[in-house]
């Protein structure tokens, strides 16, 4: 059972904006630990999309953005494209468990 | 090119052992903390373990503590995961991943994964 909760799925039409929430607690996100986001295309390894809450690695388009507030974080995808159809995971550190933790994962479907 | 390549996966019986390897190239291996992450079939990501760049500090998820041992050989740019007392629930794809040099926990480079199947 993950300590970071994400909606199982979100969907949107091409060009629309979707957001994925990542809800934690005072022992992880709420304690100030950074949140990172990953994209996993079908049959491939995860790829780092956002690190340190809102920073994009080189090559990640600015259509993707991350934010954090209180005990939650969000990933926003604007101008949704077919290539965005994938699973997305948030990640942070939990001080109660003293380990890195992943969110439950969200499947993004482009209608 | 920065790259991680896992190997060593396969089919093993419950209670058996397996040793996974991860070969790194394209970066100064000893400068980076390294991690293992697994994914059971059709499930999400599960962080398993990390080892510091020097190899002196390790951390494990409770699900594998006492059964899995992480080590590294910086002279050979290699990471290892010794898995003992394997259980059916250990079945999945195992990924090695490099941790960002500045931002803790951010896994910026991943291998392609190696499949481990625990079954009788």
Interface residues (C-beta under 8 A of the other chain):
Chain A: X2 X33 X34 X36 X38 X40 X44 X45 X46 X47 X48 X51 X52 X55 X57 X87 X89 X91 X92 X93 X97 X98 X99 X100 X101 X102 X103 X104 X105
Chain B: X35 X37 X44 X45 X46 X47 X50 X59 X60 X61 X62 X95 X97 X100 X103 X104 X105 X106 X107 X108 X110 X111 X112 X113
